[in-house]
Amino acid sequence: MISNPLIAFVVTLSLAILWLQLNNFAAKKGLIQSKVSRKIIHIGTGPIFVLCWLLFPEHPWSKYLAFIIPGLITASFLLIGLGVIKNRDTVMAMSRTGDPKEILRGPLLYGIIFVVITLVIWEKSPVGIIALMVLCGGDGIADIVGRKVAGTTIPWSNGKTIAGSLAMFTGGFILPLVVLLVFVANGMWGKSWHEYILPVLMISSICTLVETLPLRDWDNVTVPVTAVLVGYLLL
């Protein structure tokens, strides 16, 4: 924990920008495909940001300073998607086809969810963290595995596969527990880590079913919202 929330803000913002720029560079240089880069950003940005919450002291301004970070990134996505800001590197890293307007769908919704959960839930409850980590670890990995592993498709959702859904469940179960372990080790919420295993298992299972719905890009909203609703019922 850093005693000054402004310093925690600067450190967190710097790490978030560094992560985005590294992926932009890798996509620009052709080290990774833009489709893969998009999901690496999706998977990695959330845990980096959420773990940095532990840097913020118990101060009235902490969550507001923290929420500015995804707010700024989301605002930049909006401006780039609308063509107000020209940033080819970001477009190549965040879109499937190189069309800036793609950023106005999945990536923008992803950012909005982080803004809302940070501002509304913050670290006062593990539910917000679980929801964000299911989105990052589950939904992000599902897309990568679904594209790489051929297999049986889901009847009611064209293009989504059972392999992708299994990856969604696995990532959406493991990543939240890993992040929760760090928070519990830092004395958060007054529960033992093992008490979260069954609730996270159930949340991940339900979110996996929701992710199979044929709602392209909107799973960046439906998955975390479902996780929050189920989480408050279980925790």
Phi, psi and omega in degrees: 000139177256131187293333181258117182297333179292321178292319177299321177299312182296317179298314181295315179298318180297317180294320179295315179294318179300316179298315180295318182291324176298317179289322176300317180296315181297320179291319180297320182278357179077015179290330174222151178290152181298325179296322179285318179302319180303318182279331175296318175298317180301316184284317190272330185298316183300306180301320179300312182295312184294319178296332177289347175302329181293344178284336185280135178284169175285090185222143182303333183268353187302308184292331180287322174293319179296319183292337178298328185295303175295334177297315179294317180295318179295319178298322178293322176300317181298313183292323177291317179297325179279351180086006179291320175251132178263113179217089185297324181299315179295319179299315180294326182280332189253352182245162179276326189241356184092006178271119181303330182295340177298330181294337181283356179255258186306305182300320180294317179296322176303312181295319180298318179299319178296320179298312184295312183294322177298316184286323187271315187259314181056212183260014179290343178217145176288348185299317180296319179296316178300314182300315181292323181285329173296319178297315182287304186285325182275297184297322180295313181291327181302318182293318181295311181293320180300326179280327187272330185253114178286147180177190182294131178274160179277124188306321186268005181217096183299128177097342178263141187243163176295324178299318178296321179291322176296321177293321177301313180297315183296309180294323180287348176264315187285311185299315177302320181293323178296314181292319177299323179302318180295317181293317179296321178297338177263016173081021182276140167072351173071022176241159173282150183300321184295340178292344180267349187299308182294314177302317179294323176301316180291318179298314180297321180297313181292319178295327177297318177296318179296322182295337180284348180297145183283065181236081185302129180073330182287351176293345173292345176253312186296323181293306181292326177296317176299317180298321178294313182297313180292322180299318179289338174285329186262336187242000000 
